[in-house]
Amino acid sequence: MYQLTLPAPAKLNLFLHITGQREDGYHLLQTIFQFLDFSDEIKLTLRDDNKIQRVKGLEHIPQESDLCVRAARLLQSQSNCTAGVDIAIKKNLPIGGGIGGGSSDAATVLLGLNKLWSCGFNTQKLADIGLSLGADVPVFINGFAAWAEGVGEHLTAIEPPEKWFLLVYPKVFVSTAEVFTDQGLTRDCEPIRIARFLKGSGIEKKLEEVSNVFEPVVRNKYQEIADALDWLSNFSPARLTGTGSCLFASFDCESSANHVLCQLPKNRQWQGFVAKGVNTSPLIKSIR
């Protein structure tokens, strides 16, 4: 084997609470991650030297800052691998949309190169490596819909309903650092016990009782996102994912979501797409 082409799927935060803050400044979270059947594409081509280089995609980002390149170099160092790789990235996910992006790309590189380079690392080892690149990377490596706690690294597999989603990208860049430091951000949500959350009426009903704590902050700072949330809520309850700027609403069938997509305002620069929520990552299915 000398080449792999793999998906790097999007994710949604079906809700997102902050329950506290560690001494090192990292926020303690509770969230539910679910994957979408909508992905970037990563092509990994084996090199017979030890060079790691991005050969296509994300040309506006220096290679030293590219999470894919950083992930490959970190795995090479941890495994003492003497091979290299050419990385080609086809971007389909909006950059800065809060749906995975760079974290998902990095996870795909780690899983793909673990196979291409025959490193032999197990999932937990790869997740530990990935955590140093970003708090969301482990969920993409584990590859199952999950209840997440800590800074996002403590994962419990769950099975939320696999709904159809319409995502709207208002083409606004949200500064994650800015919203995390906003004085209006709620940082003291009462911790939810996962067993209690999953008991009784089911996940779908319980999700109506929780929220994304970043949404009020982002609404206040970014009028375009507030307008998009209000527009989408006319059809189905809309919610921000992550710190934004993408937002989403769920539908029972693909045709209903597409019907609303066709009504996306023509006088805005918003982009939209329809995707299915899935509890097993398309990456895991591809790499088996």
Secondary structure, 3 states (H helix, E strand, C coil): CCEEEEEEEEEEEEEEEEEEECCCCCEEEEEEEEEEEEEEEEEEEEECCCCEEEEECCCCCCHHHCHHHHHHHHHHHHHCCCCEEEEEEECCCCCCCCCCHHHHHHHHHHHHHHHHCCCCCCHHHHHHHHHCCCCCHHHHHHCECEEEECCCCEEEECCCCCCEEEEEECCCCCCHHHHHCCCCCCCCCCCCCHHHHHCCCCHHHHHCCCCECHHHHHHHHCHHHHHHHHHHHCCCCEEECCCCCCEEEEECCHHHHHHHHCCCCCCCCCEEEEEEEECECHHHHHHC
